[in-house]
Every structure is written in structure tokens, then in C-alpha cells.
Amino acid sequence: MPTNKFLEPNFNLKTLSANELQELVADIRGFIYQEVNHHGGHLASNLASIEFICALHYVYDLNKTRLIFDVGHQAYTHKILTGRHDFSKFRQGGMSGFIRESESPYDIFESGHAGNALGALSAYRALDLNNKVGKENIAIIGDQSFLNGHSLESFSYLLETTAAKNCPNQGKVTIVYNDNSPQIKTSNFDPSLVLKNLCQNVGWSYIEVHQGNDVLDGIQALESAQKKSGSVFVHFHTLRGYGYPEIVSQPDLYHSIGPSHRRITLSMADVLEKLNTPQTPLYCFNSAMTRAQHLVSYQQNHPHLYFDLGIREDHSLTSATIFAKEGHRVYVTYYSTFFQRVIDGLINEILRTKTKIIIGIDACGIADYNGSTHQGLFDLGLLYALDIPIVSPFNLNEAYYLMDKFYRSSLAGPLALRFSKDFTQNKPITPTKPTYELNAQVLAPQAVILTYGRVASLILDYVTSHHYPFLVLNCYQLNPLEEQLLTIIGDHKIIVYEETFYGGGLYHKLIEALFVRGRHNKVYQVAIDKPFVEGLPDDSFFDNLHLWNQRLKAIIEEILNQSSPRTNF
């Protein structure tokens, strides 16, 4: 029976015997499994990291040590050992699923995207040398994150600046490398020999822990690392989902799970299947998000057309661009939050050269549970700033139509295809030309509500159920705004209802379009009024629409009463 002593107020890991340490990791494993299955979160990676995180807490004094987690999605054990074990509102207004500086003084550097822990490690080392501070600096990074370009830049710099011949016994750093198998993105490349040679060539100590899921082996390795006078690379071999064979056998399914599961039937993979033909093969490029973006079937059916390049977003964009330049149909796709990382390549490799390619931007808007680092609130503003053609299909049928139309056209340059997370449907996919008017039967509307994406159907239901005399328009083409849309709008008052940050959305694009045409429509906006949104207080994004709908209701009442308070929210 688990004792869960770690829940006790005066729990002290450093006082435990060897047997008690092994009991502790078993208790934490069961606790994480239970809580994440109930509340959602990253599961497989956290089951792998329990032992070496316990070992870190056992060996090092955290008041004199900085633990710098890359991303931090695998840091649940660290949270538990620093007194944070209330998962009741996990990622939903309570404890974050990532490192958060506001949560604990032991959360040193918060990220959310892979690849920057080694850069932070380098900077802390430099600061400590300048300020003559004697802290231990330790970066914890996974195998796939380590192969990210940002990580490799920082690692090469660390090797240069901490080489024994350059700075003997000064500025020691420690890297804990979590060789976490099987990986999110399957790879046959084993960098361990290269890393070992690199470290030894510059005078670093290299310690390999083959049984990374043995807490006692981890403690022994870290105690050895702590005693070294120079920098150390500690290589842990761990197993994703350790302790649960069903997770070990298919860890991708348990990388990140929600508090509830729904069956996915048809997805973008099925749209790609329809667009792919022997005469016009469709190449797809992804960055370690194949399962999350429901593209597994396309990858399995067409391994020669599908490239999952791991956590290498820039590399993915460049590779996709080359295929597109050679005349192939190409679809390169990212979560909105990760799309932010490829803006330079988008400008210089695609826009400047007018390369024809579709960029699928997934998880736009509120990404439910993962907090401020994973929301998709900025892509639309970035796309507008670059004047990229943008479409936002209402469903997979419209996505099929819009993508096929673009590939068949003579247009040059990119097309951005935006959609929300879990963009799926149950009915068979048939190409459907989008229409703007969702409730054309409304006669003599007193205003129009202009919206797009997944909220369009919700707004239609809201307006219909309340019998409001408002025309709901699905703005499926976000850039450029078509004259047809502006004609339908006429001189009506306009409510722009959008699931993006209010500072860079459709509202501003519409104001600009009206201004250059000399039109003076009254325009309101309902949007997300802050750039960084943490976990939601309820079970899903949709349960929070009432907050926006209160704003919408106030504007509707103003229009119906012909009063005029503020126009922005």
C-alpha cells in the first residue's frame, strides 16, 4: 500500500533510507498516474523522470542550486517535492502544467517551448562569475529538445566557454540529459557517442547512467557529478511510461492526455488523403506533433511523403520550402504557438521568393489546458503584419475545398490555413464552397456579427436561440477581405467576435478596410483582452464562452436600445 509520505507537511527527502527512497518513487509514480488520468496532463514523460528528479533533490541543496528545466512538462515530480501536489484544478486555474516562477522559488526559469534551457544555463553561469556567486547550475533537458537548433547553439557555446583549458575550475555547469525512449518522434540516431566525445575533448566529465529509472543509481551518479571540479554531462537512460507496460508500449498515446477523451473520426489526415493523388502527390512536414495533430494515418499510409522532423521547426519549414520550390504540393503544419518560431524563415524563404505552399496553423485560439505558453493568440496578428493570404475553414469540408482550390490555382506565395485544436468531424468529407451568411433567412438585420473558426457555430446557435435579428457572417477568408463580404455588411453596425488577442485580429483589419473605402460603420469587438491566458477555470474552453457572451449580450442590448457606451472590450 502506498504511504504517500511526500504529502506530509514536514516531509524531508534527504532523511530517507535506500528502501524508503525506492518506496517514495513508487508512491510518486502511482500518485502521478492517478492524478493525471483524472485531471489530464503529460503522463509518459513524467513517469520516466521520477527517479532522476528525486535523485537531484536528494543530492543538491535547492537553496544553493538552480534546476533549469527545458520546457518543464516532465517536472511534475519536482513540483510534488517542492510542496505542490494539489491537482484538483491542475492546468485549469490551479497549478500549472509547466514550470512557473510565480508558483515556487524553486521554479527558476519558465519556458513552454523546447530548446532554451542550455541558453539559460550559460547565462546563469556568466552572471554568477561576474557576481562571484557560488551556486550550482543544472539544466535538465530531454533527447529531442537537445537536438533542437537553439539547444545546439547554446551547447556549442558552453563547450567553448567552459573548456578546461579556457577556464579551469571556473563556472562549472551540469547538464542532466534525459535519454527518454521511446521518443515522441522515432529516430534511429543515437547522439550519445558524439556527445561523449565532444565533452571529453574539452575536458568535461561524462557520466552515463544506464539504469536511469533506478533512484539509487541516479543518486550515485549525481553525487559523483557534484564532486567534480569542472563541468559535467550526466546521461540518464530512462523509459517513457516506466512502471506501466501499456504506456511503455505506445507512449505517444499518453504523451499528453485531457481529463476526458473523445473519439476522433475524421481529421486533417483525411483531407490530405483526398488531396493526394499519384499525379499530384502531397508532401506533409511536421515537427514532433504528428499524433497531437491527428496525422498518424497519413504518416503510416505514405511514409515517403510524410516527414516528421522532430522539434526542429525552422528545419521543417526550410525543408518544406525546398520541396515546394521544386514544384511539389506541400503542406507544412504547426501548432499556432510553435509557428511563432519560424517567422524569419517564413519572411526570407517563402514570402520573399513567393514560394507556393500551404501552412497549416493548428490549435489557434485557446488551447484548453496547457496555459499561457501554448495558447494560439498571436498567429493572426503576425500573419496580418506580413499580409499573407489567410483562410479559416468552418469544417473539414471547407478545408478540403479551399486547399484544393489553392493548389489548382496559379497563385504564387503561401496560404495560411488556420483552425482550432481537434479540428475533426464525423460526417464524410466532401468539398464544400464556404459561404459567408450562416443565417441568411434573417430579414432586415439590425447588425451583423462577423466571426470565424470554431466559435462561428456557437455564435450562430446563440443568436438563433435568443431570436436576435442579427446576421451571422462566417469570415472564412481573413485576408484579403473580399468585396463580397463588405457588400453583405453594407452600412450595418458590426460586432467582430473572435478567439484571438484583441490587439491583432480581424477587428483591426476590418477597420482598415472600411477606412480606405470611406465607410463609417459602427464596429464593436469581442475578443481576448489579455495576451497571456493561463489554464481555464472550467473543464473546457466552451464552458467559458459565457464570459464572452456577457460582453456580446451587452453590445447587442446597446444596439437594440440604440445607446452607445464603449465599443471595445
Buried (B, 14 or more C-beta within 10 A) or exposed (E): EBEBBBEEEEBEBEEBEEEEBBBBBBBBBBBBBEBBEEBBBBBBBBBBBBBBBBBBBBBBEBEEBBBBBBBBBBBBBBBBBBBBBEBEBBBBEBBBBBBBEEBBEBBBBBBBBBBBBBBBBBBBBEEBEEEEEEBBBBBBBBBBBBBBBBBBBBBEEBBEBBBBEEBEEBBBBBBBBBBBBBBBBEBEEEBBEEBBEBBEEBBBBBBBBEBBBBBBBBBBBBEBBBEEEBBBBBBBBBBBBBBBEEBBEEBBBBBBBBBEEEEEEBBBBBBBBBBBEEEEBBBBBBBBBBBBBBBBBBBEEBEEBBBBBBBBBBBBBBBBBEBBBEEBBBBBBBBBBBBBBBBEBBEEBBBEEEBBBBBBBBBBBBBBBBBBBBBBBBBBBBBBEBEBBBBBBBBBBBBBBBBBBBBEEEEEBBBBBBBBBBBBBEEEBEBBEBEBBBBEEBEEBBBBBBBBBBBBBBBBEBBBEEEBBBBBBBBBBBBEBBEEBBEBBEEBBBBBBBBBBBBBBBBBBBBEBBEEEEEEBBBBBBBBBEBEBBBBEBBBBBEBBEEBBEBBBBBBEBBEEEEEEEEEB
